[in-house]
Amino acid sequence: MLTDAFLHVGVFGERDHFQEMDYMNLEGFPDDIVYRNSIPHGGRLAPIVAITSKIESFGYEVIHVVIDREDKYILLSKVKRGHRPDIETAQAWLTMERGYIAAQMTKMGVQPVLVQYEIFVSDAAERRKLFTSYTLPEPVMYFFNANDTYKQKGLQ
């Protein structure tokens, strides 16, 4: 959803898990790009420090934006999508994944921009603040709150 919003305001990038930019040859790419990487990504922990260094080697200023979601919905989603077999395993992985992201940011001395999913999808004013802080227009698109699908099924 966050990547889609950047794409809707004209930033270059791809929404898929596998992207042309994964090859890290950014020669000739536009000035503004959004590079999406989930943790884990393709069954592995993306080397955030190395990726950042590579992107910077092409002259880009890297701004780390981390989107997070309420635990119960992350856990339900991971199990529903078959990424984890059960809630307990999903919780253990989530704790490790968040720790990994924090360690990578600490290693670079970076304070990432933290975007809370629930606020992002439901509050246009907060989205506007985020995008205008980067001198980008507010994205005009439909923002689907996936948490509602769990609430409707009584899984909250």
C-alpha positions, 0 to 999 in steps of 0.5 A: 500500500505504501509503495503504491501510494508513492507510485501514484504520485509519480515516484518510479518503482515497482510494487511486486516482490521481485523488481527490476531494481533488485539487480541493483544496477540503477544506472539511468533510473529517474531521480526519485525511486521507491525500492520496496523490500519486505522482511523477510523477502523471498525467504531471506533477510534482506541485507539492508546495509548492503542494499543502502550502500549500493543505492547510495553508490548511484548518487541517491539519498536513501530515506528508510521508511518502515511500515508496521502494523498492529501485531494481531493483524500481522500475525493473522495475515502471516498465518492466513497467507501461509508464511507461518504455520501458526500464531506462536511461530509468527510471533517469534518470527515477528520479534526477530524481524523487528529486531533485525530491522532495528539492528540494521538501522542502528548499524547505519546510524539511521532513524527510519521514518516509521509509518503505522499502517492503520493510520496510513490507510485511514487518515488522509491528513496524516498521509498528506503530512508524510508526502508533503514532507518530501515535497510530493503531492498527496496520493489520490487512490483507494486505501484499503484497510485489510484489517477490516477483513479480520474484523468482519470474520470476528478474528480481532 
